[in-house]
Amino acid sequence: MNLAFDRQEYDARLARVREQMAGQNLDVVLVFGQDQMFYLTGYDQIGYSYYQVLVVARDDPRVVYLCREVDAHIIRETSVAEDIRIWYDDHHNDPTEVTATIVREFVDINDCRIGVELQTHGLLPMFYDRLTAHLAAASIVDASALLTDLRLEKSPAEVACMREAGTLFDIGMRAGFAAMHEGARECDVHGAVMQSIYAAGGEFPAVAPPLESGPRTLHQTHGAALRRELQTHDPVNLEIGACFRRYHAVGVRSAAIGAPVAVQQRLHGILREALQAGLEIAGPGVATADVAEVMHEVYLANGIDRRTRHCGYGIGIGYPPTWIDNLRIKSTDTHILKSGMTFMLHGILADWDAELAVALGDPVLITDTGVDRLTTLGHDLVVCD
């Protein structure tokens, strides 16, 4: 067995889930997200586009996996689960019917309450419709927030993973800067970033590092590296989610190829001021909305209104297609920061007339006394010759 953490860590996580289930009067929870499966049991794999489910009962210590035969071994190898059921992937078999049968082993579904993880790419609408039909006698409740909020406060073992991911983030970002020069292609820079992280012992990220240059920076870190060649005075935005044991330290930096243009310098200065304001107020007991507000005050003082946009988001466990946790640094978010929470604090500003956007952001950890940056990189605009 190859567990990412010791068994006591998983026992504590499952105990917290059952406590929440009791508080919300849920008899069973059905878990479909690969990230949640990894968090609760250690199960780690990449073939999760097929139906699989983890069944957790409130009043029974067992957990049951239903998966395809090919994945049974990796569940045994990487997780604490011992009860593994198989469904065979052909048109004669309906895995949702098998799921309902497993649920009936734990409870009488008549008038029971079943929590289902809905906010996940692991449950297709087709399977959800079938599942609810098989469980029609039960009350189906969205249990997404129950599961995702439990992950926000990282344990000491998880914090150690986040710090290691932060080290990998620095390695990848420095390799990216070193590869940026006139004539280099975006994909060359991307390759240098990933090679450096892998060479340092990192893992594949939930998102391939977004990288854009020149006018493509207006994609605002939602664009992938292409064959575009870097040119003198080009702005370049590079976002990295460096991964260690599926924990991601996510941050973003902007660079200039040669001397930066005045617009890029101005926008970067505003971002640096806003980021510093957010870092100064962030700490245990502070509302996420308050962190966002102090950053928006900086933007508004410079004639920029971006109050409809977030100033950061929770980070931690990630599998494609996302590394984002259920937390936002945003005026409408209701979370209160607590020790062990991790998030990327950042901003992106665009000048559409100048055809460029600038980005700046750090992976950070809330501690008992304040905030730690999970990076040693500074906040200056990087100039690459």
Protein Blocks (a to p, Z undefined) as FASTA:
>chain_A
ZZfbdfklmmmmmmmmmmmmmmnopabdcdfbfklmmmmnopacfklmbccdddddfkbc
bdcddddfklmmmmmmmmmbfbdcdddddfkbcfklmmmmmmmmmpcfehpacdddfbbc
kbcfklmmmmmmmmmmpccddfklmmmmmmmpccfklmmmmmmmmmmmmmmmmmmmmmgc
ghiafklmmmmmmmmmmmnopacdfbdcdddehjllmnnopaccdfbdcdehiacddddd
ddeehiacdddddddehjadfklmmmmmmmmmmmmmmmmmgcghiafklmmmmmmmmmmm
nopacklbccbdcddddddfbfbdcbdddfkbcbdcdehiacddddddddfklopadddd
ddddddfklccdfbfbdfbdcddZZ
